[in-house]
Amino acid sequence: MSLELSRLCVLAKPLYGFKTLVEEGTGRILGAHLVGPGAEEVINLFGLAIRHDLTAEALKSTMFAYPTAASDISSML
C-alpha cells in the first residue's frame, strides 16, 4: 500500500473525543466539548443539563436508549 493510500485509510476512520467540565464539590456541569459521530445529539443533552442545573450524577443516572450516542454519556462524566 502506498503512503498516500494508507494516509487516506487512516483519515477515513471515524474519530471520537470528548471533554466534560464538572465543578468539584457541587458536581455541577460547566461545559462539554464533543467531536465525532452523534456529537450533535449529545451536545444538546449537555446543554439541557447545564440550563436546568442538573448535576453530573443526575445526568449519569439517566437512562438513554441503547445503542445511541447518548447512551455513552455516563462514561463521559
N, CA, C and O atoms as CSV, one atom per row, in Angstrom:
chain,resi,resn,atom,element,x,y,z
A,1,MET,N,N,0.851,-1.169,0.000
A,1,MET,CA,C,0.000,0.000,0.000
A,1,MET,C,C,0.901,1.238,0.000
A,1,MET,O,O,1.862,1.314,0.765
A,2,SER,N,N,0.591,2.172,-0.836
A,2,SER,CA,C,1.404,3.381,-0.898
A,2,SER,C,C,1.163,4.251,0.330
A,2,SER,O,O,0.159,4.086,1.022
A,3,LEU,N,N,2.067,5.162,0.596
A,3,LEU,CA,C,1.959,6.066,1.733
A,3,LEU,C,C,0.695,6.917,1.638
A,3,LEU,O,O,-0.013,7.097,2.629
A,4,GLU,N,N,0.416,7.436,0.449
A,4,GLU,CA,C,-0.773,8.277,0.269
A,4,GLU,C,C,-2.055,7.497,0.524
A,4,GLU,O,O,-2.975,8.016,1.156
A,5,LEU,N,N,-2.132,6.258,0.043
A,5,LEU,CA,C,-3.319,5.440,0.238
A,5,LEU,C,C,-3.487,5.094,1.715
A,5,LEU,O,O,-4.607,5.122,2.226
A,6,SER,N,N,-2.396,4.767,2.413
A,6,SER,CA,C,-2.505,4.439,3.834
A,6,SER,C,C,-2.938,5.668,4.641
A,6,SER,O,O,-3.679,5.529,5.615
A,7,ARG,N,N,-2.502,6.835,4.263
A,7,ARG,CA,C,-2.906,8.058,4.945
A,7,ARG,C,C,-4.407,8.288,4.761
A,7,ARG,O,O,-5.085,8.707,5.698
A,8,LEU,N,N,-4.924,8.021,3.577
A,8,LEU,CA,C,-6.353,8.178,3.324
A,8,LEU,C,C,-7.171,7.191,4.147
A,8,LEU,O,O,-8.244,7.533,4.645
A,9,CYS,N,N,-6.672,5.982,4.290
A,9,CYS,CA,C,-7.385,4.979,5.087
A,9,CYS,C,C,-7.487,5.419,6.540
A,9,CYS,O,O,-8.532,5.246,7.169
A,10,VAL,N,N,-6.422,5.982,7.074
A,10,VAL,CA,C,-6.433,6.436,8.457
A,10,VAL,C,C,-7.397,7.614,8.612
A,10,VAL,O,O,-8.149,7.671,9.585
A,11,LEU,N,N,-7.381,8.538,7.677
A,11,LEU,CA,C,-8.245,9.709,7.782
A,11,LEU,C,C,-9.718,9.378,7.587
A,11,LEU,O,O,-10.578,10.131,8.044
A,12,ALA,N,N,-10.028,8.275,6.921
A,12,ALA,CA,C,-11.414,7.923,6.652
A,12,ALA,C,C,-12.097,7.267,7.850
A,12,ALA,O,O,-13.312,7.070,7.822
A,13,LYS,N,N,-11.358,6.926,8.892
A,13,LYS,CA,C,-11.957,6.278,10.054
A,13,LYS,C,C,-12.616,7.317,10.956
A,13,LYS,O,O,-12.125,8.439,11.080
A,14,PRO,N,N,-13.749,6.934,11.596
A,14,PRO,CA,C,-14.410,7.885,12.490
A,14,PRO,C,C,-13.536,8.209,13.701
A,14,PRO,O,O,-12.855,7.338,14.242
A,15,LEU,N,N,-13.565,9.449,14.107
A,15,LEU,CA,C,-12.823,9.899,15.279
A,15,LEU,C,C,-13.806,10.313,16.361
A,15,LEU,O,O,-14.850,10.896,16.071
A,16,TYR,N,N,-13.476,10.018,17.584
A,16,TYR,CA,C,-14.312,10.375,18.717
A,16,TYR,C,C,-13.458,11.098,19.744
A,16,TYR,O,O,-12.275,10.798,19.904
A,17,GLY,N,N,-14.048,12.029,20.421
A,17,GLY,CA,C,-13.349,12.694,21.514
A,17,GLY,C,C,-14.328,13.510,22.326
A,17,GLY,O,O,-15.326,14.012,21.809
A,18,PHE,N,N,-14.028,13.636,23.608
A,18,PHE,CA,C,-14.887,14.457,24.454
A,18,PHE,C,C,-14.093,15.002,25.629
A,18,PHE,O,O,-13.063,14.449,26.016
A,19,LYS,N,N,-14.583,16.080,26.179
A,19,LYS,CA,C,-14.038,16.663,27.403
A,19,LYS,C,C,-15.226,17.277,28.122
A,19,LYS,O,O,-15.952,18.088,27.548
A,20,THR,N,N,-15.425,16.899,29.358
A,20,THR,CA,C,-16.503,17.476,30.151
A,20,THR,C,C,-15.903,18.236,31.318
A,20,THR,O,O,-14.889,17.834,31.890
A,21,LEU,N,N,-16.542,19.330,31.657
A,21,LEU,CA,C,-16.092,20.166,32.764
A,21,LEU,C,C,-17.129,20.100,33.873
A,21,LEU,O,O,-18.271,20.524,33.693
A,22,VAL,N,N,-16.726,19.565,35.024
A,22,VAL,CA,C,-17.623,19.393,36.164
A,22,VAL,C,C,-16.987,20.059,37.373
A,22,VAL,O,O,-15.818,19.819,37.677
A,23,GLU,N,N,-17.751,20.894,38.060
A,23,GLU,CA,C,-17.255,21.608,39.232
A,23,GLU,C,C,-17.073,20.643,40.402
A,23,GLU,O,O,-17.984,19.894,40.756
A,24,GLU,N,N,-15.884,20.675,40.991
A,24,GLU,CA,C,-15.628,19.830,42.158
A,24,GLU,C,C,-16.480,20.305,43.324
A,24,GLU,O,O,-16.711,21.501,43.497
A,25,GLY,N,N,-16.930,19.376,44.099
A,25,GLY,CA,C,-17.730,19.718,45.273
A,25,GLY,C,C,-19.212,19.720,44.993
A,25,GLY,O,O,-19.974,19.044,45.685
A,26,THR,N,N,-19.640,20.478,43.978
A,26,THR,CA,C,-21.076,20.574,43.670
A,26,THR,C,C,-21.508,19.560,42.621
A,26,THR,O,O,-22.672,19.159,42.594
A,27,GLY,N,N,-20.591,19.139,41.757
A,27,GLY,CA,C,-20.943,18.221,40.675
A,27,GLY,C,C,-21.665,18.902,39.533
A,27,GLY,O,O,-22.171,18.237,38.629
A,28,ARG,N,N,-21.717,20.233,39.566
A,28,ARG,CA,C,-22.405,20.989,38.514
A,28,ARG,C,C,-21.647,20.877,37.197
A,28,ARG,O,O,-20.422,21.003,37.164
A,29,ILE,N,N,-22.372,20.641,36.122
A,29,ILE,CA,C,-21.775,20.541,34.787
A,29,ILE,C,C,-21.540,21.952,34.265
A,29,ILE,O,O,-22.478,22.741,34.152
A,30,LEU,N,N,-20.305,22.264,33.952
A,30,LEU,CA,C,-19.939,23.599,33.480
A,30,LEU,C,C,-19.833,23.675,31.967
A,30,LEU,O,O,-20.028,24.744,31.388
A,31,GLY,N,N,-19.526,22.559,31.317
A,31,GLY,CA,C,-19.389,22.572,29.866
A,31,GLY,C,C,-19.008,21.217,29.329
A,31,GLY,O,O,-18.673,20.301,30.080
A,32,ALA,N,N,-19.065,21.102,28.009
A,32,ALA,CA,C,-18.692,19.862,27.343
A,32,ALA,C,C,-18.219,20.182,25.934
A,32,ALA,O,O,-18.757,21.065,25.267
A,33,HIS,N,N,-17.205,19.449,25.494
A,33,HIS,CA,C,-16.680,19.544,24.141
A,33,HIS,C,C,-16.768,18.156,23.540
A,33,HIS,O,O,-16.290,17.190,24.135
A,34,LEU,N,N,-17.371,18.045,22.367
A,34,LEU,CA,C,-17.556,16.738,21.739
A,34,LEU,C,C,-17.159,16.793,20.273
A,34,LEU,O,O,-17.407,17.782,19.584
A,35,VAL,N,N,-16.544,15.723,19.809
A,35,VAL,CA,C,-16.175,15.573,18.399
A,35,VAL,C,C,-16.496,14.148,17.995
A,35,VAL,O,O,-16.164,13.206,18.715
A,36,GLY,N,N,-17.136,13.984,16.857
A,36,GLY,CA,C,-17.374,12.649,16.335
A,36,GLY,C,C,-18.823,12.408,15.988
A,36,GLY,O,O,-19.673,13.278,16.179
A,37,PRO,N,N,-19.102,11.214,15.472
A,37,PRO,CA,C,-20.470,10.864,15.107
A,37,PRO,C,C,-21.381,10.912,16.333
A,37,PRO,O,O,-21.038,10.395,17.397
A,38,GLY,N,N,-22.533,11.534,16.168
A,38,GLY,CA,C,-23.504,11.637,17.253
A,38,GLY,C,C,-23.287,12.828,18.162
A,38,GLY,O,O,-24.071,13.041,19.087
A,39,ALA,N,N,-22.243,13.613,17.924
A,39,ALA,CA,C,-21.958,14.760,18.790
A,39,ALA,C,C,-23.111,15.763,18.787
A,39,ALA,O,O,-23.381,16.395,19.808
A,40,GLU,N,N,-23.784,15.914,17.666
A,40,GLU,CA,C,-24.890,16.880,17.586
A,40,GLU,C,C,-26.057,16.467,18.475
A,40,GLU,O,O,-26.814,17.321,18.938
A,41,GLU,N,N,-26.209,15.183,18.715
A,41,GLU,CA,C,-27.268,14.690,19.605
A,41,GLU,C,C,-26.874,14.905,21.065
A,41,GLU,O,O,-27.665,15.412,21.860
A,42,VAL,N,N,-25.668,14.522,21.407
A,42,VAL,CA,C,-25.226,14.526,22.796
A,42,VAL,C,C,-24.991,15.939,23.315
A,42,VAL,O,O,-25.290,16.208,24.478
A,43,ILE,N,N,-24.469,16.847,22.502
A,43,ILE,CA,C,-24.188,18.203,22.976
A,43,ILE,C,C,-25.473,18.902,23.402
A,43,ILE,O,O,-25.460,19.719,24.323
A,44,ASN,N,N,-26.580,18.586,22.738
A,44,ASN,CA,C,-27.863,19.175,23.148
A,44,ASN,C,C,-28.294,18.684,24.523
A,44,ASN,O,O,-28.905,19.436,25.283
A,45,LEU,N,N,-27.989,17.445,24.849
A,45,LEU,CA,C,-28.321,16.916,26.171
A,45,LEU,C,C,-27.471,17.581,27.254
A,45,LEU,O,O,-27.964,17.866,28.345
A,46,PHE,N,N,-26.207,17.825,26.952
A,46,PHE,CA,C,-25.375,18.559,27.905
A,46,PHE,C,C,-25.879,19.990,28.074
A,46,PHE,O,O,-25.898,20.513,29.188
A,47,GLY,N,N,-26.282,20.620,26.983
A,47,GLY,CA,C,-26.846,21.975,27.061
A,47,GLY,C,C,-28.096,22.016,27.920
A,47,GLY,O,O,-28.268,22.936,28.720
A,48,LEU,N,N,-28.955,21.048,27.769
A,48,LEU,CA,C,-30.173,20.947,28.579
A,48,LEU,C,C,-29.821,20.767,30.060
A,48,LEU,O,O,-30.427,21.393,30.930
A,49,ALA,N,N,-28.850,19.916,30.333
A,49,ALA,CA,C,-28.426,19.672,31.712
A,49,ALA,C,C,-27.851,20.941,32.346
A,49,ALA,O,O,-28.128,21.238,33.508
A,50,ILE,N,N,-27.057,21.679,31.587
A,50,ILE,CA,C,-26.465,22.922,32.097
A,50,ILE,C,C,-27.556,23.959,32.358
A,50,ILE,O,O,-27.562,24.608,33.405
A,51,ARG,N,N,-28.465,24.112,31.420
A,51,ARG,CA,C,-29.529,25.110,31.559
A,51,ARG,C,C,-30.422,24.847,32.767
A,51,ARG,O,O,-30.902,25.785,33.403
A,52,HIS,N,N,-30.645,23.574,33.083
A,52,HIS,CA,C,-31.549,23.222,34.183
A,52,HIS,C,C,-30.800,22.795,35.439
A,52,HIS,O,O,-31.374,22.167,36.328
A,53,ASP,N,N,-29.516,23.138,35.509
A,53,ASP,CA,C,-28.682,22.898,36.701
A,53,ASP,C,C,-28.680,21.448,37.179
A,53,ASP,O,O,-28.701,21.188,38.382
A,54,LEU,N,N,-28.654,20.514,36.246
A,54,LEU,CA,C,-28.526,19.107,36.630
A,54,LEU,C,C,-27.077,18.832,37.026
A,54,LEU,O,O,-26.151,19.387,36.435
A,55,THR,N,N,-26.888,17.990,38.010
A,55,THR,CA,C,-25.534,17.612,38.398
A,55,THR,C,C,-25.049,16.490,37.484
A,55,THR,O,O,-25.831,15.864,36.768
A,56,ALA,N,N,-23.750,16.257,37.526
A,56,ALA,CA,C,-23.177,15.169,36.745
A,56,ALA,C,C,-23.774,13.839,37.185
A,56,ALA,O,O,-24.032,12.963,36.360
A,57,GLU,N,N,-23.990,13.696,38.484
A,57,GLU,CA,C,-24.561,12.446,38.999
A,57,GLU,C,C,-25.983,12.239,38.485
A,57,GLU,O,O,-26.359,11.116,38.149
A,58,ALA,N,N,-26.777,13.307,38.420
A,58,ALA,CA,C,-28.150,13.196,37.915
A,58,ALA,C,C,-28.152,12.800,36.440
A,58,ALA,O,O,-28.949,11.959,36.024
A,59,LEU,N,N,-27.271,13.396,35.656
A,59,LEU,CA,C,-27.202,13.057,34.232
A,59,LEU,C,C,-26.652,11.646,34.043
A,59,LEU,O,O,-27.095,10.913,33.160
A,60,LYS,N,N,-25.688,11.274,34.874
A,60,LYS,CA,C,-25.083,9.943,34.792
A,60,LYS,C,C,-26.096,8.842,35.086
A,60,LYS,O,O,-26.026,7.761,34.501
A,61,SER,N,N,-27.027,9.109,35.979
A,61,SER,CA,C,-28.007,8.088,36.364
A,61,SER,C,C,-29.220,8.037,35.436
A,61,SER,O,O,-30.092,7.185,35.606
A,62,THR,N,N,-29.281,8.942,34.457
A,62,THR,CA,C,-30.384,8.954,33.497
A,62,THR,C,C,-30.201,7.818,32.490
A,62,THR,O,O,-29.102,7.600,31.980
A,63,MET,N,N,-31.275,7.107,32.215
A,63,MET,CA,C,-31.211,6.014,31.246
A,63,MET,C,C,-31.509,6.546,29.846
A,63,MET,O,O,-32.487,7.264,29.642
A,64,PHE,N,N,-30.667,6.191,28.893
A,64,PHE,CA,C,-30.854,6.567,27.496
A,64,PHE,C,C,-30.983,5.292,26.667
A,64,PHE,O,O,-30.460,4.241,27.035
A,65,ALA,N,N,-31.681,5.403,25.551
A,65,ALA,CA,C,-31.847,4.253,24.658
A,65,ALA,C,C,-30.483,3.765,24.183
A,65,ALA,O,O,-29.567,4.554,23.951
A,66,TYR,N,N,-30.373,2.456,24.047
A,66,TYR,CA,C,-29.134,1.844,23.572
A,66,TYR,C,C,-29.427,1.070,22.301
A,66,TYR,O,O,-30.446,0.380,22.266
A,67,PRO,N,N,-28.652,1.127,21.300
A,67,PRO,CA,C,-27.404,1.857,21.151
A,67,PRO,C,C,-27.637,3.220,20.506
A,67,PRO,O,O,-28.108,3.298,19.371
A,68,THR,N,N,-27.322,4.251,21.194
A,68,THR,CA,C,-27.322,5.613,20.659
A,68,THR,C,C,-26.085,6.320,21.197
A,68,THR,O,O,-25.430,5.829,22.116
A,69,ALA,N,N,-25.777,7.454,20.630
A,69,ALA,CA,C,-24.633,8.226,21.126
A,69,ALA,C,C,-24.893,8.671,22.559
A,69,ALA,O,O,-23.958,8.753,23.355
A,70,ALA,N,N,-26.135,8.957,22.899
A,70,ALA,CA,C,-26.469,9.416,24.243
A,70,ALA,C,C,-26.235,8.341,25.305
A,70,ALA,O,O,-26.034,8.663,26.477
A,71,SER,N,N,-26.258,7.096,24.913
A,71,SER,CA,C,-26.051,6.024,25.898
A,71,SER,C,C,-24.626,6.022,26.454
A,71,SER,O,O,-24.346,5.330,27.432
A,72,ASP,N,N,-23.722,6.795,25.835
A,72,ASP,CA,C,-22.346,6.880,26.302
A,72,ASP,C,C,-22.113,8.019,27.301
A,72,ASP,O,O,-20.998,8.181,27.797
A,73,ILE,N,N,-23.141,8.801,27.597
A,73,ILE,CA,C,-22.967,9.967,28.473
A,73,ILE,C,C,-22.421,9.578,29.838
A,73,ILE,O,O,-21.553,10.269,30.371
A,74,SER,N,N,-22.906,8.495,30.406
A,74,SER,CA,C,-22.442,8.142,31.754
A,74,SER,C,C,-20.933,7.897,31.799
A,74,SER,O,O,-20.304,8.152,32.826
A,75,SER,N,N,-20.354,7.418,30.730
A,75,SER,CA,C,-18.909,7.205,30.710
A,75,SER,C,C,-18.138,8.496,30.458
A,75,SER,O,O,-16.919,8.527,30.625
A,76,MET,N,N,-18.829,9.558,30.061
A,76,MET,CA,C,-18.178,10.853,29.820
A,76,MET,C,C,-18.094,11.687,31.088
A,76,MET,O,O,-17.389,12.696,31.119
A,77,LEU,N,N,-18.799,11.282,32.129
A,77,LEU,CA,C,-18.829,12.070,33.364
A,77,LEU,C,C,-18.043,11.412,34.470
A,77,LEU,O,O,-17.968,11.947,35.576
